[in-house]
Amino acid sequence: METTTRSGIVIIGSGFSGIGMAVKLKEAGYHDFVILEKAADLGGTWRDNVYPGCACDVPSHMYSFSFELNPSWSRMFSPRQEIWEYMRACVDKYGVGPHLRYGRHVVGLEWDDDAREWEVTTEDGGVWRANAVVSGIGALHIPKFPEIPGRDSFAGPSFHSAEWDHSVDLSGKRVAVIGTGASAIQFVPRIAPEVAHLTVFQRTPPWIQPKPDFAFPPAVKRALALPGAARTLRTGIYWLLETRALGFAVDPRLMKVHERLALRHLERQVPDPELRAKLTPDYTIGCKRILISSDYYPALTRPNVTLETSGIASITENSIVTASGEEIPVDVIIYGTGFKVVDALQDQRIIGRGGLKIQEAWREGVEAYYGVATAGFPNLFFLLGPNTGLGHNSVVFMIESQVHYVLECLRLLSRTKARALDVRPQHQRSYNDRLQERLRRLVWNEGGCRSWYLDEHGVNRTIWPGFTFEYWARTRRIDPAAFELIY
């Protein structure tokens, strides 16, 4: 059992959220903090996801920190390894390394009403006492498996794409891929040429647009290193991506141009009308995440690849039985079935004021004030919390906005000499009522599909329903009246 360690601020997680928060804390003069990371290395999503073809689906120059532009990205859409190396470079450049504590899996947060501070417990028995906690765990780290009868009876290798087993040699194997989301469309084209036969089980076809990816020539990299060049490119990409929010946040009818682009892409790449029909979505584009790929459709047209759409009835020791009764022999099963997004927050052991559990606070749904603070949990701040995800731009932009807001909260504490601040329930309620009223009119709730954006009640707890510059503007300043100050 370890002794109790004191720290002014505890950051949980060392992905983009944790690193961004740490850099800005040091810049603002806060040096008494630690980053508790459950793994043996930093990186979050970009450390864990090592499946073939893993890459970002947001342009590199936008999927990065605004304070650390990288003119040397190799491609428009960077591969996973390069993003991971960029994060390491940020940690080294800004002196974040000494604040990192690896192998510290946080399993509990409990607010001490008397001491007015947080007790943070890790899996190895470690205890930290902190004035404030910043949760940067993200949402895409708890793999989700489908409830299929007999799933545990399968005798061959099976794994989730987020926990790729590189010890399994797929060469010459009969492989089944369950799921056709953002990860599957990246790894399917990579494994299709090496397997004997690949069966892709599709429940709902995704909307897919072409991926405008290309390598940056050395001359372009040199040009981007000139003063202001990388910033100009980033600004252009930002506003180009932001125009997509017109269909998401203003009028779903404006998504028609994206629908036509996706349908033309499908028609060009899949000449077989029967296969094309199976791949044509029947719901409004944007209702689920729009995917980008220029090699997924061609992979499905290979002679050794079959797209199965009849559904899965059960899994046996060495086969998958479809809803139509067909038994398909398989040697390996790969689940590309996404993550438990809402559960990532709701399943945590967090106890706030007066013994309030986070599950009780969220019994009617996961919510927070600007996605950052939840009533009853003083000095606890979420990065990429409820309703701050995006369907059109870079979440790193949102993270930076939230980091700024957390710093504004800390500055308010410094100015007022208060021990803690807690968002007032009526302000949180008013904010979320307005947010959900806006969401109900938009494509995610009325597009005719069921997505991971929605909770079990069909309420969107994931997406920000507007332009990112709206969120940026609203988080530039803190409204002191929205918070109770605790002395």
Number of C-alpha atoms within 10 A of each C-alpha: 7 10 9 14 12 16 16 17 24 27 26 26 28 30 21 28 28 30 25 24 26 30 20 17 20 15 11 11 8 15 16 14 22 24 27 24 25 21 17 9 15 26 23 23 19 21 17 17 19 18 20 18 17 22 21 17 20 20 21 25 25 25 22 21 18 14 12 11 19 19 20 17 20 17 16 19 22 22 18 21 14 16 21 18 14 19 21 17 13 19 21 12 12 14 13 20 17 11 17 23 20 16 15 21 19 21 15 15 22 20 27 16 13 6 11 18 20 26 23 23 20 19 13 13 14 16 20 21 23 23 21 25 25 23 23 25 25 23 20 16 18 14 17 16 16 12 8 11 12 13 17 11 11 18 13 12 14 20 15 20 23 24 15 17 15 10 7 11 12 17 14 12 15 19 25 25 24 23 21 22 20 21 22 25 24 24 19 24 21 18 16 22 16 15 17 14 22 27 22 21 21 20 14 19 17 25 26 27 20 16 15 11 15 11 12 15 11 11 9 12 17 13 13 20 16 11 9 11 15 19 20 12 14 20 13 13 17 20 12 13 16 17 13 19 23 16 21 26 19 17 13 21 13 15 18 13 11 18 19 13 14 22 18 14 17 22 15 11 18 19 12 10 10 9 15 17 13 14 22 17 17 13 18 19 28 25 23 22 19 18 20 21 18 19 16 21 22 14 22 22 17 14 10 16 20 17 16 17 17 14 16 21 16 17 20 18 15 16 21 22 16 18 13 11 13 13 17 15 16 21 19 22 23 21 24 26 21 23 18 16 22 22 13 17 21 17 10 15 15 20 22 21 16 11 13 15 19 21 17 11 18 14 10 9 18 23 22 24 23 23 23 23 25 27 24 22 24 27 27 26 25 28 26 26 30 26 24 23 21 21 22 23 25 22 21 18 19 23 25 22 20 28 26 21 21 24 18 17 21 18 14 18 18 12 9 11 12 14 17 24 25 19 23 18 17 11 15 20 15 11 15 18 12 10 17 17 11 15 23 14 16 21 25 28 19 15 17 14 17 16 14 17 22 17 17 9 8 12 16 25 24 24 17 25 28 22 19 22 14 11 18 18 10 14 19 13 13 17 12 12 10 16 20 16 19 13 11
